[in-house]
Each structure stands twice: as C-alpha cells, then as structure tokens.
Amino acid sequence: MTDDDLLPKENAKPQDLDIYSIEELEDRIIRLKEEIIRCEGKIISKKASLDAANALFGKK
C-alpha cells in the first residue's frame, strides 16, 4: 500500500478492503488517523493566521 492509496480520488469508488490483511488494515487506519491529525493541525494554523490578519486589517 502506498501513500497514494490514502489520497481521496475524485469520483473514486471505495477500495476493496478484502484484499488487505488485518495487519495492513490496522496500518491503514493508523496512517489515516495520522493524516487526519495533520489536516486538523493545518486547519488550526490557517484559522490562527486568518484571525491575526482580521485583527490587524479588520474583517471585511
């Protein structure tokens, strides 16, 4: 399984998970959770930047 397997594809059908072993599925879940945490961190960072800009320049 590659990192590309984790990326959502537009109009993609759900992957057939039957081909993966239990260990591979558990690994996939760990990596997906890590990616969710990374995305949530980026959202927090972007909101902080936006809030700082709005405080400095005023929200329009």
C-alpha positions, 0 to 999 in steps of 0.5 A, a space after each residue: 500500500 502506498 501513500 497514494 492509496 490514502 489520497 481521496 480520488 475524485 469520483 473514486 469508488 471505495 477500495 476493496 478492503 478484502 484484499 488487505 490483511 488485518 495487519 495492513 488494515 490496522 496500518 491503514 487506519 493508523 496512517 489515516 488517523 495520522 493524516 487526519 491529525 495533520 489536516 486538523 493541525 493545518 486547519 488550526 494554523 490557517 484559522 490562527 493566521 486568518 484571525 491575526 490578519 482580521 485583527 490587524 486589517 479588520 474583517 471585511 
